[in-house]
Amino acid sequence: MDNSDFNIDRLLFYNTETIEQGDSRTQAYEEGKESIILEMLRINYDVNEIAELSHKTISEIYALKLHYGIYNDEK
């Protein structure tokens, strides 16, 4: 899978354009970003790549895995 053009921040920029007035744009952005990261974790996407694409640390990604109980690491 070629990820050279894939960027979570860019994807979310377009998704947050439609947020209703009065909602916290930053909060909605972060929630959307987290849901994309969680979906990538559920399909067993590489943690290092997720960290790079989402501008988060590997520790933050593993913390999300633990928090949401996603245990699909290769053995």
TIBA-901997 format. One record per residue (C-alpha): residue number from 0; residue in three letters; x, y, z. Coordinates in pm, 1 decimal, always signed. Layout:
<recs>
k; r; px; py; pz
NUM; ALA; X; Y; Z
...
</recs>
This chain:
<recs>
k; r; px; py; pz
0; MET; +0.0; +0.0; +0.0
1; ASP; +151.0; +333.7; -107.2
2; ASN; +96.4; +588.5; +168.2
3; SER; +294.7; +875.5; +18.1
4; ASP; -19.5; +1087.5; -34.0
5; PHE; -204.4; +970.2; +275.2
6; ASN; -217.5; +1219.8; +558.1
7; ILE; -461.2; +1200.9; +848.1
8; ASP; -446.5; +1575.8; +906.9
9; ARG; -535.0; +1654.0; +545.0
10; LEU; -822.4; +1405.8; +548.9
11; LEU; -963.4; +1555.4; +866.0
12; PHE; -934.4; +1911.0; +735.2
13; TYR; -1201.3; +1831.6; +477.4
14; ASN; -1417.5; +1643.7; +727.8
15; THR; -1417.7; +1931.1; +977.1
16; GLU; -1532.8; +2182.8; +717.3
17; THR; -1889.7; +2065.1; +772.5
18; ILE; -1896.1; +2091.7; +1153.3
19; GLU; -2200.9; +2279.8; +1275.8
20; GLN; -2151.1; +2626.3; +1412.6
21; GLY; -2109.4; +2625.3; +1790.1
22; ASP; -1919.8; +2294.7; +1799.7
23; SER; -1557.1; +2303.1; +1901.1
24; ARG; -1368.4; +2260.8; +1576.3
25; THR; -1052.2; +2151.6; +1757.4
26; GLN; -1236.5; +1892.2; +1965.3
27; ALA; -1414.9; +1752.9; +1660.1
28; TYR; -1084.6; +1742.3; +1472.3
29; GLU; -913.0; +1547.2; +1751.0
30; GLU; -1206.5; +1307.6; +1788.5
31; GLY; -1206.5; +1244.7; +1414.9
32; LYS; -833.3; +1192.2; +1414.8
33; GLU; -860.8; +943.9; +1700.8
34; SER; -1136.4; +747.6; +1526.4
35; ILE; -921.9; +717.2; +1211.9
36; ILE; -625.8; +600.6; +1420.8
37; LEU; -844.9; +344.6; +1599.0
38; GLU; -973.0; +209.2; +1269.3
39; MET; -615.7; +178.6; +1141.9
40; LEU; -524.4; -11.0; +1459.1
41; ARG; -823.9; -243.7; +1420.8
42; ILE; -711.8; -343.4; +1071.6
43; ASN; -362.9; -404.7; +1212.7
44; TYR; -193.2; -113.2; +1036.8
45; ASP; +173.4; -67.2; +1134.1
46; VAL; +199.5; +132.7; +1459.5
47; ASN; +511.7; +315.5; +1339.4
48; GLU; +335.7; +433.3; +1024.9
49; ILE; +28.3; +540.9; +1220.3
50; ALA; +249.6; +746.1; +1451.3
51; GLU; +422.1; +910.5; +1156.0
52; LEU; +99.8; +984.4; +968.3
53; SER; -83.5; +1117.1; +1271.8
54; HIS; +204.2; +1319.5; +1418.6
55; LYS; +174.4; +1128.3; +1746.7
56; THR; +436.4; +930.8; +1934.1
57; ILE; +449.3; +554.1; +1922.8
58; SER; +376.5; +556.6; +2297.1
59; GLU; +56.3; +754.5; +2236.4
60; ILE; -53.1; +501.2; +1974.1
61; TYR; +13.5; +208.4; +2208.6
62; ALA; -173.7; +390.7; +2485.9
63; LEU; -477.8; +411.9; +2256.2
64; LYS; -446.3; +40.2; +2178.7
65; LEU; -445.1; -42.5; +2548.9
66; HIS; -723.1; +201.0; +2635.0
67; TYR; -957.4; +58.5; +2370.3
68; GLY; -846.6; -304.9; +2413.0
69; ILE; -710.4; -355.3; +2063.7
70; TYR; -487.5; -662.6; +2085.5
71; ASN; -409.7; -773.9; +1733.4
72; ASP; -27.7; -772.6; +1737.4
73; GLU; +146.5; -1029.3; +1525.1
74; LYS; +290.2; -1323.2; +1717.5
</recs>
